[in-house]
Amino acid sequence: MCLLLVNCKTIKISYLSEPAVASDLRFIKDLFSSKDIFGSTTVQMGTVGNAGNEKVTMQILNERLASYLEKFRSLEKANSELEVKIHQVLEKKGPDTKDYSHYNANVSLQIDNAKLAADDYRIKQYVEADINALRKMLDDTSVARLHLENDVEGLKMELIELKKQHHQINRSGVQVDVDAPKGQNLAKIMEEMRANYEKIVLKNQEELKTWHESKNVEALKEAKTQVSVSRRQMQLLETELQALVGNRASMEEALNETKLRYGMQVEQYNGIILLRESELKQLRADIQSQTLEYQALFNIKMELEAEIATYRRLLDGEEQE
């Protein structure tokens, strides 16, 4: 075993037998008498025993080894550059980020719909309450009117009964002595009583009519006021409802625009991702290809270093002989 230093690299070489050395020497002559895989010029090797040609041959071998090492270093550099590019592509791609604007717009639209439904229900409750109150007032007014009509009918019946009694007394012609002032007869007394009763009945009728009219006017006025207030509330609520409906339409339009815009952006991002994935796949293929080329060159380099060491050992042995 021996160690040979070639271009600052230590290579361990095993001694070969003479047939193997002759075979390797023929291989080296054939190798360097033709173009190598890197397109170098043809080098014709002369007789091994020529001392002048030995130096030239060793120089050529060293130059070729240097070119192989340079090619090896360039491939390592290209491999490093490809790794840097891959890291840059992965960093540019970055983690996936989620966009919640579409979800927020849907939630906002649902909230607005719920508010509209609640407002509609509240308006309906207000209107129904007003209608029920007006119906109750109408029922109370009807009951009061019936009571008043019954009272009027009772008073009328009483008046008719009094008139009937007075008529019967006048027809009977019976003279009744009463404790009355002189010159005052029963007919006059009955006439005065009838007049008093008529005045009382008229007064009661007028009071009843006035009370009934005042009650009806007051109830009607209150009902009109309630209806006016309810109408104003309904107008305000209808205006608010129209505004909310318009706001809902604008929000739906904004949501559609947002969907369209983000859909286009998603398509663009998908295209970019596909392009980056294609580039990454190409980079991986290039790395794999260069790795194979690098491995092949490394194997060739090792074989050439071994062949050069064997050739130099053979030359050194011939010089000693």
C-alpha positions, 0 to 999 in steps of 0.5 A, a space after each residue: 500500500 502507498 499514499 499519493 498526493 495529487 492536487 492536494 488530495 490524498 489517494 490510497 492505492 493498492 499495488 497491482 500485479 504486472 499483468 494488471 499494470 499492463 492492462 491498466 496501461 493499455 486502458 490509459 493509452 486508449 483513454 488519453 488517445 481519444 476525446 474524453 466525455 468533456 470534449 477535450 482535445 486528443 492526446 497521443 501518448 508516446 513510448 513509456 520509456 521516453 523521459 521527456 514525454 513522461 513529464 508532458 504526459 504527467 502535466 497533461 494528466 494533472 491538467 485533466 485532473 484539474 479540469 475534472 475537479 473544476 467541473 466537480 466544483 462547478 457542479 457542487 456550486 450549481 447544486 447549492 444554487 438550486 437548493 437556494 432557489 428551492 428554499 426561496 420558492 418555498 419561502 415565497 409560497 409561505 403558509 396558507 392563510 384563510 380569508 374570513 371576509 366572506 364568512 363575516 359578510 354572510 354572518 352580517 347578512 344573517 344578523 340583518 335578516 334577523 333584525 328585519 324579522 324582529 322589527 316586522 314582528 314588533 310592528 305586527 305586535 304594536 298594530 295588533 295591540 292598537 287594534 285590540 285597544 280600539 275594539 275594547 273602547 268600541 265595546 265599552 262605548 256600545 255598552 254605555 250606549 245600551 245602558 243609556 238607551 235602556 235608561 231613556 226607554 225606562 224614563 219614556 215608559 214612566 212618562 207614558 204611565 204618568 200621562 195615562 194616569 193623568 188622562 184617566 183622572 181627567 175622564 173620570 170627572 171625580 172631584 176630590 177635596 184636598 188640602 189646597 189653597 182656595 180656588 185651586 182644583 185637581 185639574 190644575 194640580 195635575 197639570 202642574 204635576 204633568 208640567 213638572 214631570 215633563 220638565 224633569 224628563 226633558 232635563 234628564 233626556 238632555 243630560 243623558 243626550 249630553 253625557 252620551 254625546 260627550 262620551 261618544 265624542 271623547 271616545 271617538 277623539 281618543 280613538 282617532 288620536 290612537 289611530 293617528 299615532 298608530 299610522 305615524 308609527 306604521 309610517 316610521 316603521 315602514 320607512 325603517 323597513 324600506 331602509 333596511 331592505 335597501 341596506 340588505 340589497 346593497 349588502 347582498 350586492 357587496 357580498 356578490 362582488 366580494 365573492 367574485 373578486 375573491 374567486 378571481 384572486 383564488 383562481 390567480 393564486 391557484 395558477 401561481 401555486 400550480 406554476 410554482 409547483 411545476 417550477 419546483 418539480 422541474 428544479 427537483 428533476 434538475 437536482 436529480 439529474 445534476 446529482 446523477 451527473 455529479 455522481 458519475 463525474 465523481 466515480 470517473 474522478 476516482 477511477 482517473 486518480 487511481 489510474 494516474 497513481 498506478 501510471 506514476 507508480 509504473 513510471 517510477 518503477 521503470 525509471 528505477 530499472 
